[in-house]
Amino acid sequence: MLLTPLYLKKHVDRRLRLGHLWIYSNEIDTQKSPLSQFEPGQPVTICSHKNLPLGTGYVNPHSLICARILSRQPTTQLDQTLLVQRLNHALILRQRLFDQPFYRLVFGEGDFLPGLVVDRFGEVIVAQITTAGMERLRADLIAALEQVLQPRAIVLRNDTSVRTLEGLDRYVEVVKGELPDDLTIIENGVRFQVPVLEGQKTGWFYDHRLNRQRLTAYVRAQRVLDVFSYLGAWGIQAAVAGAKEVCCIDSSAKALEYVKHHAQLNNVSNQVHTIQGDAFETLKRLSTEGQSFDVIILDPPALIKRKKDQQAGEQAYRRLNFLAMQLLNPHGILVSASCSWHLSRESLLEFLNAASLQLDRPLQILEEGQQSPDHPVHPAIPETKYLKVIIGRVS
């Protein structure tokens, strides 16, 4: 049975036919389907200007991304059955990739479930719903997660600012079971405890798993600086891989307490120390003090969250990489990352090259990375490929 139709304007369906899942508000034929008739999150059948069904999805009349497609089959129902199918499809990939249940299980559009992120921490599942359409499926989602994974606990980390744009409340809730006192994960053989109720995003960033694994080849017997360290995912793994000294910088005292705890947990406390402070100011101070490092990791939060942040964000990336390059010893290794989709790989390379020329220190690009495969890229949605990592040697 077809749902209420949402009609598109003439000639705007080409991008959808090529695989994209988003429909913008200015692409809706509001004469044939006035947006005022729809509730936020309401399931719809998306139809072309010629009344040809293109698929099933949901609509939010108050959002710039007005609708999202969940299925190319116009008779598909948005319910627990569909969610179970998609979760199982995602699970098959992760079980092929990883021998332990620590990974991102659902990466939104990359796993054909727009508006949903699910991270797995063993027997604990942390989900983040970012759209009104997926919020409307909340009960079905919880039931589907229970059916597929039988978790000990399910947490909804629905406190992201994106929900405000969708007209949704922000909250954090344990909707099933009880959380263990210590939620431990293992990444690349290193143990960490994840604060899923109060940490950033869902508490952990699985997207850098393989990039952190690459780092181990560069750090043995080296002095390492981990900037924007958060819980120490980069720095602790560097210490375990044999770094002689690791310094972790973060503005959060609480995050640095986790760094110290993780150093103890992995028996590398003698190698790890922390500095609380603003990254830019701390890098400047370290340079003034004459400090230097063999390996520097720059993994900042998104410095360009929206298009209007472009100019200021690019200046921040330029300055950050320049400051870091000043602190590198000869033949030092710089790991420079960006999770800002609005910053291209080419721009990041440009900033690195500009810094090396300004400092008269030749730069060699050794490796490049992207997000781990539990964050699959949708081939028709460039926004799903967001993470850039460049590893270079500075002479």
C-alpha positions as CSV (number, residue, x, y, z in Angstrom):
1,M,0.0,0.0,0.0
2,L,1.4,3.4,-1.0
3,L,1.8,6.1,1.5
4,T,0.8,9.7,1.2
5,P,2.7,11.0,-1.9
6,L,5.3,13.7,-1.8
7,Y,5.7,15.2,-5.3
8,L,8.9,16.6,-6.7
9,K,9.3,19.5,-9.0
10,K,10.0,18.9,-12.7
11,H,13.6,17.9,-13.5
12,V,14.8,17.5,-9.9
13,D,14.7,13.7,-9.7
14,R,17.9,13.1,-11.6
15,R,20.1,13.2,-8.5
16,L,17.8,10.7,-6.7
17,R,17.8,8.4,-9.7
18,L,21.6,8.4,-9.5
19,G,21.3,7.1,-5.9
20,H,21.2,10.1,-3.6
21,L,18.8,9.9,-0.6
22,W,18.2,13.5,0.2
23,I,15.4,15.8,-1.0
24,Y,15.7,19.5,-0.3
25,S,12.7,21.7,0.6
26,N,13.0,23.8,-2.6
27,E,12.7,20.6,-4.7
28,I,9.2,19.8,-3.5
29,D,6.2,20.7,-5.7
30,T,4.2,22.5,-3.0
31,Q,1.3,23.0,-5.3
32,K,0.6,19.3,-5.6
33,S,1.9,18.4,-2.1
34,P,1.8,21.4,0.3
35,L,4.3,20.9,3.1
36,S,1.8,22.1,5.6
37,Q,-0.2,18.9,5.2
38,F,2.7,16.7,6.6
39,E,3.7,16.0,10.1
40,P,7.5,15.9,11.0
41,G,8.7,12.4,10.4
42,Q,5.7,11.3,8.5
43,P,6.3,8.3,6.1
44,V,5.7,9.2,2.5
45,T,6.0,7.8,-1.0
46,I,8.3,10.1,-3.0
47,C,6.9,10.7,-6.5
48,S,8.3,12.4,-9.6
49,H,6.7,15.3,-11.3
50,K,5.1,12.7,-13.6
51,N,3.6,10.8,-10.7
52,L,6.1,8.0,-10.9
53,P,7.0,6.5,-7.5
54,L,10.7,6.8,-6.7
55,G,10.7,5.1,-3.3
56,T,9.6,5.3,0.3
57,G,11.0,7.7,2.9
58,Y,10.0,10.2,5.5
59,V,9.4,14.0,5.4
60,N,10.0,16.9,7.8
61,P,8.3,20.1,6.4
62,H,10.4,22.3,8.8
63,S,13.9,21.0,7.7
64,L,16.1,22.1,4.8
65,I,16.7,18.5,4.0
66,C,13.0,18.0,3.7
67,A,12.8,14.3,3.0
68,R,15.0,11.2,3.0
69,I,14.6,8.0,1.0
70,L,14.8,4.7,3.0
71,S,13.8,2.3,0.2
72,R,13.6,2.4,-3.6
73,Q,10.6,0.1,-3.4
74,P,7.5,2.3,-3.2
75,T,5.5,-0.4,-1.2
76,T,8.1,-0.7,1.6
77,Q,6.7,0.0,5.0
78,L,8.9,1.9,7.5
79,D,8.7,-0.4,10.5
80,Q,10.5,-2.9,12.7
81,T,10.8,-5.4,9.9
82,L,12.7,-3.0,7.7
83,L,15.0,-2.0,10.5
84,V,15.8,-5.6,11.4
85,Q,16.7,-6.3,7.8
86,R,19.0,-3.2,7.6
87,L,20.6,-4.0,11.0
88,N,21.3,-7.6,9.9
89,H,22.8,-6.3,6.6
90,A,25.1,-4.0,8.6
91,L,26.0,-6.6,11.1
92,I,27.2,-9.1,8.5
93,L,29.8,-6.5,7.3
94,R,31.1,-5.8,10.8
95,Q,31.4,-9.4,11.8
96,R,33.4,-10.0,8.7
97,L,35.7,-7.0,9.5
98,F,36.2,-7.4,13.3
99,D,36.7,-10.3,15.6
100,Q,35.4,-8.4,18.6
101,P,32.0,-6.6,19.0
102,F,33.5,-3.0,19.2
103,Y,32.5,-1.0,16.1
104,R,30.1,1.4,14.5
105,L,27.2,-0.8,13.5
106,V,25.1,1.8,11.6
107,F,26.5,4.8,9.8
108,G,23.4,6.6,8.6
109,E,23.2,6.9,4.8
110,G,26.2,4.7,4.4
111,D,24.2,1.8,5.8
112,F,20.9,3.0,4.1
113,L,19.4,4.2,7.4
114,P,19.5,8.0,7.2
115,G,19.1,9.7,10.5
116,L,20.6,6.9,12.6
117,V,24.0,6.1,14.1
118,V,24.6,3.0,16.2
119,D,27.8,2.2,18.0
120,R,28.4,-1.2,19.6
121,F,30.5,-1.5,22.8
122,G,30.2,-5.2,23.4
123,E,26.9,-5.9,25.1
124,V,26.0,-2.2,25.2
125,I,24.5,-0.4,22.2
126,V,24.5,3.4,21.9
127,A,22.2,4.9,19.3
128,Q,21.9,8.4,18.1
129,I,18.7,9.5,16.2
130,T,19.1,12.8,14.3
131,T,15.9,13.1,12.3
132,A,12.2,13.4,13.0
133,G,11.6,10.4,10.7
134,M,13.9,8.1,12.6
135,E,12.6,9.5,15.9
136,R,9.1,8.5,14.9
137,L,10.5,4.9,14.5
138,R,12.1,5.0,18.0
139,A,10.0,2.1,19.5
140,D,10.5,0.0,16.4
141,L,14.3,0.7,16.5
142,I,14.6,-0.3,20.1
143,A,12.7,-3.5,19.4
144,A,14.8,-4.2,16.3
145,L,18.1,-3.7,18.2
146,E,16.9,-6.1,20.9
147,Q,15.9,-8.7,18.2
148,V,19.1,-8.6,16.3
149,L,21.7,-8.1,19.1
150,Q,20.1,-9.0,22.4
151,P,22.1,-6.3,24.2
152,R,22.6,-5.9,27.9
153,A,21.7,-2.2,27.6
154,I,20.6,0.3,25.0
155,V,21.4,4.0,25.3
156,L,20.0,6.8,23.2
157,R,22.5,9.6,23.0
158,N,20.0,12.0,21.4
159,D,21.8,15.2,22.6
160,T,23.3,16.3,19.3
161,S,22.7,19.9,18.1
162,V,21.5,18.5,14.7
163,R,18.2,17.5,16.4
164,T,17.4,21.1,17.1
165,L,17.3,21.8,13.3
166,E,14.8,18.9,13.0
167,G,12.6,20.4,15.8
168,L,13.4,17.6,18.2
169,D,14.2,17.7,21.9
170,R,17.7,16.7,23.1
171,Y,18.1,14.0,25.7
172,V,20.1,11.1,26.9
173,E,18.3,8.0,28.1
174,V,19.1,4.4,29.0
175,V,16.1,2.7,27.4
176,K,16.9,-0.9,28.2
177,G,18.9,-2.6,31.0
178,E,21.6,-1.0,33.1
179,L,25.0,0.1,32.2
180,P,28.0,-1.7,33.7
181,D,30.2,0.4,36.0
182,D,33.1,0.1,33.6
183,L,32.4,-0.1,29.9
184,T,35.6,-1.4,28.4
185,I,36.5,-1.8,24.7
186,I,39.6,-3.0,22.9
187,E,40.9,-1.2,19.9
188,N,44.1,-2.5,18.1
189,G,44.8,-4.6,21.2
190,V,44.6,-1.6,23.6
191,R,42.0,-1.2,26.4
192,F,39.9,1.8,27.0
193,Q,36.8,2.7,29.1
194,V,34.1,4.7,27.3
195,P,31.9,7.3,29.0
196,V,28.8,6.7,26.8
197,L,26.5,8.9,28.8
198,E,28.7,12.0,29.0
199,G,31.5,11.7,26.4
200,Q,31.6,13.3,23.0
201,K,29.1,12.0,20.4
202,T,28.5,8.4,21.5
203,G,31.6,8.3,23.7
204,W,34.2,7.0,21.3
205,F,35.4,7.6,17.7
206,Y,35.7,4.3,15.9
207,D,36.3,6.1,12.5
208,H,40.1,6.5,13.2
209,R,40.7,2.8,14.2
210,L,42.8,2.0,11.1
211,N,44.6,5.3,11.1
212,R,45.6,4.8,14.7
213,Q,46.9,1.3,13.7
214,R,49.0,2.9,10.9
215,L,50.6,5.2,13.5
216,T,52.3,2.3,15.3
217,A,54.9,2.1,12.5
218,Y,56.1,5.6,13.2
219,V,56.3,5.9,17.0
220,R,58.7,3.3,18.4
221,A,61.3,5.1,20.7
222,Q,59.9,8.5,19.6
223,R,58.7,11.5,21.5
224,V,55.0,11.9,20.6
225,L,52.6,14.9,20.9
226,D,48.8,14.0,20.8
227,V,46.8,17.3,20.3
228,F,43.1,17.3,20.9
229,S,43.7,13.9,22.7
230,Y,40.2,13.4,24.2
231,L,40.4,10.0,25.9
232,G,43.9,9.3,24.6
233,A,43.0,6.9,21.7
234,W,46.0,8.0,19.7
235,G,48.4,8.7,22.5
236,I,47.8,5.6,24.5
237,Q,48.1,3.4,21.4
238,A,51.4,5.2,20.6
239,A,52.7,4.5,24.1
240,V,51.7,0.8,23.9
241,A,53.4,0.6,20.5
242,G,56.7,1.7,22.1
243,A,56.9,5.5,22.1
244,K,59.4,6.6,24.7
245,E,57.2,9.6,25.7
246,V,53.7,10.7,24.9
247,C,52.3,14.1,25.8
248,C,48.5,14.5,25.5
249,I,46.9,17.9,25.1
250,D,43.2,18.6,25.7
251,S,41.1,21.5,27.0
252,S,39.0,19.1,29.1
253,A,40.3,18.1,32.6
254,K,37.8,15.2,32.7
255,A,39.1,13.8,29.4
256,L,42.7,14.0,30.6
257,E,41.7,12.1,33.7
258,Y,40.6,9.3,31.4
259,V,43.9,9.6,29.6
260,K,45.7,9.0,32.8
261,H,43.4,6.1,33.7
262,H,43.9,4.5,30.3
263,A,47.7,4.8,30.7
264,Q,47.4,2.9,34.0
265,L,45.0,0.3,32.4
266,N,47.6,-0.4,29.7
267,N,50.7,-0.2,31.9
268,V,52.2,2.8,30.2
269,S,51.8,5.5,32.9
270,N,55.6,6.2,33.0
271,Q,55.5,7.2,29.3
272,V,52.4,9.4,29.3
273,H,51.8,12.8,30.6
274,T,49.1,15.4,30.0
275,I,48.6,19.2,29.5
276,Q,45.3,20.8,30.0
277,G,44.8,23.9,27.8
278,D,43.7,25.4,24.5
279,A,45.5,23.5,21.7
280,F,46.7,26.6,19.8
281,E,47.9,28.5,22.8
282,T,49.7,25.3,24.2
283,L,51.4,24.7,20.8
284,K,52.7,28.3,20.9
285,R,53.9,28.0,24.4
286,L,55.7,24.7,23.8
287,S,57.5,26.3,20.8
288,T,58.5,29.3,23.0
289,E,59.9,26.9,25.6
290,G,62.0,25.2,22.9
291,Q,60.2,21.9,23.1
292,S,60.3,19.6,20.1
293,F,58.8,16.2,19.1
294,D,59.4,13.3,16.7
295,V,55.7,12.6,16.0
296,I,52.8,15.1,16.2
297,I,49.1,14.0,15.8
298,L,46.5,16.7,15.0
299,D,43.0,15.3,15.2
300,P,40.8,18.4,15.9
301,P,37.0,18.4,16.1
302,A,35.2,19.7,13.1
303,L,36.5,23.2,12.6
304,I,34.1,23.8,9.7
305,K,30.7,22.6,10.8
306,R,28.7,24.8,8.4
307,K,29.5,26.6,5.1
308,K,29.4,29.9,7.0
309,D,32.4,28.7,9.1
310,Q,34.5,28.1,6.0
311,Q,36.9,31.0,6.1
312,A,37.5,31.0,9.9
313,G,37.8,27.2,9.8
314,E,40.4,27.2,7.0
315,Q,42.4,29.8,8.9
316,A,42.3,27.5,11.9
317,Y,43.5,24.5,10.0
318,R,46.4,26.6,8.4
319,R,47.5,27.9,11.8
320,L,47.2,24.5,13.5
321,N,49.4,22.7,11.0
322,F,52.0,25.6,10.9
323,L,52.3,25.6,14.7
324,A,52.7,21.8,14.8
325,M,55.3,21.8,12.0
326,Q,57.4,24.3,14.0
327,L,57.6,21.8,16.8
328,L,58.8,18.8,14.8
329,N,62.3,17.5,15.0
330,P,64.2,17.0,11.7
331,H,62.7,14.0,9.9
332,G,59.6,14.3,12.2
333,I,56.3,12.8,11.4
334,L,53.1,14.9,11.2
335,V,49.7,13.1,11.3
336,S,47.1,15.7,10.2
337,A,43.4,14.9,10.2
338,S,40.2,16.7,9.4
339,C,36.6,15.4,10.1
340,S,35.1,18.5,8.4
341,W,33.3,17.5,5.3
342,H,33.5,21.1,4.1
343,L,37.4,20.9,4.0
344,S,38.6,19.0,1.0
345,R,41.6,16.7,0.9
346,E,43.2,19.1,-1.6
347,S,42.8,22.0,0.8
348,L,44.4,20.1,3.7
349,L,47.3,19.2,1.5
350,E,47.6,22.8,0.4
351,F,47.8,24.0,4.0
352,L,50.5,21.4,4.8
353,N,52.5,22.4,1.7
354,A,52.1,26.1,2.6
355,A,53.4,25.6,6.1
356,S,56.4,23.6,4.8
357,L,57.3,26.3,2.3
358,Q,56.9,29.1,4.9
359,L,59.2,27.3,7.3
360,D,61.6,26.1,4.6
361,R,61.2,22.5,5.7
362,P,60.5,20.1,2.8
363,L,57.5,17.9,3.2
364,Q,57.0,14.3,2.0
365,I,53.5,12.7,2.0
366,L,53.9,9.1,3.2
367,E,50.4,7.8,3.6
368,E,46.8,9.0,3.4
369,G,43.8,7.6,5.3
370,Q,40.0,7.9,5.6
371,Q,37.3,6.6,7.9
372,S,37.4,2.9,8.9
373,P,35.2,0.5,6.9
374,D,32.5,0.4,9.6
375,H,31.8,4.0,8.3
376,P,31.0,2.9,4.7
377,V,30.8,5.6,2.0
378,H,27.6,5.9,0.0
379,P,28.9,6.3,-3.7
380,A,26.2,8.8,-4.5
381,I,26.5,10.9,-1.3
382,P,29.8,12.7,-1.1
383,E,28.9,13.9,2.4
384,T,29.4,10.4,3.7
385,K,33.1,10.5,2.9
386,Y,34.2,13.1,5.5
387,L,37.4,12.0,7.2
388,K,40.8,12.9,5.8
389,V,44.2,11.9,7.2
390,I,47.6,12.8,5.8
391,I,50.8,11.4,7.2
392,G,53.9,13.3,6.2
393,R,57.6,13.6,7.0
394,V,59.0,17.0,7.6
395,S,62.8,17.4,7.0
